Amino acid sequence: MAEMLAFDALSAGYGNAVVLDRLSFSLNEGQSLAVLGRNGVGKTTLLETLMGHTRVMSGEIRWRGQPITRLAPHQRVRAGLGWVPQEREVFPSLTVEENLLVVARRGPWNLRRVYALFPRLQERRGNYGNQLSGGEQQMLAIGRALMTNPRLLLLDEPMEGLAPIIVEELARAIRALGEREGLACIVVEQHPVLALSMTNRAIVLERGTLVHSGDSAGLAEDTALLHRLLGVGIEEDLEVAAA
Ligand SMILES: Nc1ncnc2c1ncn2[C@@H]1O[C@H](COP(=O)(O)OP(=O)(O)OP(=O)(O)O)[C@@H](O)[C@H]1O
């Protein structure tokens, strides 16, 4: 299978602070990736670096065979990276439909298909961004990224602060994107079991370095390894995943 994305000995951070330290991993076409690790290890920084929002000190990022390390963020969107930021960043004074249309780019994804994926957005199409619940805002943030017609979706803690029933609905939608549409994603998640259930591959970071790389199903089954890598909180997480 062809390589889709690779970080090659990449060091990046903010100002003089190095957060990602010679990080290397790769992902093949169509594969989804869970990025796991305790608080503050650099998971969000990895996504921000992929989008071109941090300072790269050394190393290279390759996207579909081309180096993109020096590209501006908008050029990376054009190259097929779809960004769903942690803060969702829905435009509050635009309607749901306007939020979707304002970023639309030519390709297979359009309003009709986004509404088919999230029927609730169609029901709320005339509501303003600031009238939506947290779950609806997250659907809109994902829908908006889809309207840019990406080849890879970057999701930063998409389930944060959402009710379990909405978490399940979103997880189902994200899995369906991978399985039915062949649209891969990189998910940063606080709940490892949930993240592993939505992806094929997983990496675990510790202080900006890679401490584990493997397939998601294998890691999900290895409770002892999960404990060792991620520490406390796994039992809680199993409960979230089972809810
Ligand atoms: N804009 C910034 N400027 C300077 N330092 C930052 C900035 N954003 C994050 N950092 C630092 O980079 C390190 C990694 O943060 P990051 O948010 O990537 O971790 P994380 O694994 O996503 O954490 P969490 O799970 O808490 O969201 C932290 O030490 C953090 O303080």
The ligand as an SDF file (V2000), in Angstrom:
LIG
                    3D

 31 33  0  0  0  0  0  0  0  0999 V2000
    0.8230   27.9810   21.6070 N   0  0  0  0  0  0  0  0  0  0  0  0
    1.7270   27.4650   22.4310 C   0  0  0  0  0  0  0  0  0  0  0  0
    2.8170   28.1740   22.8020 N   0  0  0  0  0  0  0  0  0  0  0  0
    3.7560   27.6420   23.6260 C   0  0  0  0  0  0  0  0  0  0  0  0
    3.7010   26.4000   24.1410 N   0  0  0  0  0  0  0  0  0  0  0  0
    2.6390   25.6490   23.8200 C   0  0  0  0  0  0  0  0  0  0  0  0
    1.5950   26.1310   22.9570 C   0  0  0  0  0  0  0  0  0  0  0  0
    0.6790   25.1530   22.8170 N   0  0  0  0  0  0  0  0  0  0  0  0
    1.1180   24.1140   23.5640 C   0  0  0  0  0  0  0  0  0  0  0  0
    2.2880   24.4060   24.1510 N   0  0  0  0  0  0  0  0  0  0  0  0
    3.0890   23.4950   25.0070 C   0  0  0  0  0  0  0  0  0  0  0  0
    3.4190   22.3480   24.2630 O   0  0  0  0  0  0  0  0  0  0  0  0
    3.3540   21.1730   25.0740 C   0  0  0  0  0  0  0  0  0  0  0  0
    2.4630   20.1420   24.4160 C   0  0  0  0  0  0  0  0  0  0  0  0
    1.1230   20.6520   24.3730 O   0  0  0  0  0  0  0  0  0  0  0  0
   -0.0350   19.9370   23.5290 P   0  0  0  0  0  0  0  0  0  0  0  0
   -1.2540   20.7970   23.6780 O   0  0  0  0  0  0  0  0  0  0  0  0
    0.4450   19.6340   22.1710 O   0  0  0  0  0  0  0  0  0  0  0  0
   -0.2050   18.5820   24.3310 O   0  0  0  0  0  0  0  0  0  0  0  0
   -1.4050   17.5550   24.3110 P   0  0  0  0  0  0  0  0  0  0  0  0
   -0.7840   16.2160   24.3780 O   0  0  0  0  0  0  0  0  0  0  0  0
   -2.3230   17.8440   23.1840 O   0  0  0  0  0  0  0  0  0  0  0  0
   -2.0980   17.8920   25.6930 O   0  0  0  0  0  0  0  0  0  0  0  0
   -3.6420   17.8230   26.1540 P   0  0  0  0  0  0  0  0  0  0  0  0
   -3.9920   16.3810   26.1890 O   0  0  0  0  0  0  0  0  0  0  0  0
   -3.5730   18.4430   27.5270 O   0  0  0  0  0  0  0  0  0  0  0  0
   -4.4230   18.6390   25.1780 O   0  0  0  0  0  0  0  0  0  0  0  0
    2.8770   21.6180   26.4410 C   0  0  0  0  0  0  0  0  0  0  0  0
    3.9990   21.7360   27.2800 O   0  0  0  0  0  0  0  0  0  0  0  0
    2.2670   22.9780   26.1800 C   0  0  0  0  0  0  0  0  0  0  0  0
    2.4050   23.8080   27.2950 O   0  0  0  0  0  0  0  0  0  0  0  0
  1  2  1  0
  2  3  1  0
  2  7  2  0
  3  4  2  0
  4  5  1  0
  5  6  2  0
  6  7  1  0
  6 10  1  0
  7  8  1  0
  8  9  2  0
  9 10  1  0
 10 11  1  0
 11 12  1  0
 11 30  1  0
 12 13  1  0
 13 14  1  0
 13 28  1  0
 14 15  1  0
 15 16  1  0
 16 17  2  0
 16 18  1  0
 16 19  1  0
 19 20  1  0
 20 21  2  0
 20 22  1  0
 20 23  1  0
 23 24  1  0
 24 25  2  0
 24 26  1  0
 24 27  1  0
 28 29  1  0
 28 30  1  0
 30 31  1  0
M  END
$$$$
